[in-house]
Amino acid sequence: MKKENDNSAFPLPDIYYPNGDIEYGSGGLTKREYAAIHLRVPQSGNEELDAMIREAQRNELAARAMEGLVSQLNLYHVSVDEVAELSYRQADAMLKEREK
């Protein structure tokens, strides 16, 4: 049964069959989950989704840090493993600072 105040971002409609059966639609993502994904903030209220958003943030920050490092470093003296490590260290530092 549907609630009057449905918080679904993309609710699926009910299906009415000729024999009188009804298959009730589902809510799918909540508006809060949908906003958290698109705003990239781990505040969806869903721990599994929030963990995925945090990991995506970390990866995006590391990629941006890597771009900056690669543009500034003399890559003949730095291994790709060192660049990757430095990139994730920078991303982790940025996430830690944001939590203050």
Backbone hydrogen bonds, N-H to C=O, Kabsch-Sander energy under -0.5 kcal/mol:
donor,donor_aa,acceptor,acceptor_aa,energy
6,D,4,E,-1.0
9,A,29,L,-3.1
10,F,27,G,-0.7
10,F,29,L,-0.8
12,L,26,S,-3.4
15,I,23,E,-2.7
16,Y,14,D,-0.5
17,Y,15,I,-0.6
17,Y,21,D,-2.7
20,G,17,Y,-2.3
23,E,15,I,-2.7
24,Y,22,I,-0.7
31,K,7,N,-2.6
34,Y,30,T,-2.5
35,A,31,K,-2.5
36,A,32,R,-2.5
37,I,33,E,-2.2
38,H,34,Y,-2.1
39,L,35,A,-2.8
40,R,36,A,-0.9
41,V,36,A,-1.7
43,Q,41,V,-2.4
47,E,45,G,-0.6
50,D,46,N,-2.9
51,A,47,E,-2.2
52,M,48,E,-1.7
53,I,49,L,-2.3
54,R,50,D,-2.5
55,E,51,A,-2.1
56,A,52,M,-2.3
57,Q,53,I,-2.4
58,R,54,R,-2.4
59,N,55,E,-2.5
60,E,56,A,-2.4
61,L,57,Q,-2.7
62,A,58,R,-2.4
63,A,59,N,-2.2
64,R,60,E,-2.1
65,A,61,L,-2.5
66,M,62,A,-2.6
67,E,63,A,-2.0
68,G,64,R,-1.9
69,L,65,A,-2.7
70,V,66,M,-3.0
71,S,67,E,-1.6
72,Q,68,G,-0.9
72,Q,69,L,-0.9
73,L,69,L,-2.7
75,L,73,L,-1.1
77,H,74,N,-1.9
83,V,79,S,-2.0
84,A,80,V,-2.4
85,E,81,D,-2.5
86,L,82,E,-2.7
87,S,83,V,-2.3
88,Y,84,A,-2.2
89,R,85,E,-2.3
90,Q,86,L,-2.3
91,A,87,S,-2.3
92,D,88,Y,-2.7
93,A,89,R,-2.1
94,M,90,Q,-2.3
95,L,91,A,-2.3
96,K,92,D,-2.4
97,E,93,A,-2.3
98,R,94,M,-1.9
99,E,95,L,-1.2
100,K,97,E,-1.1
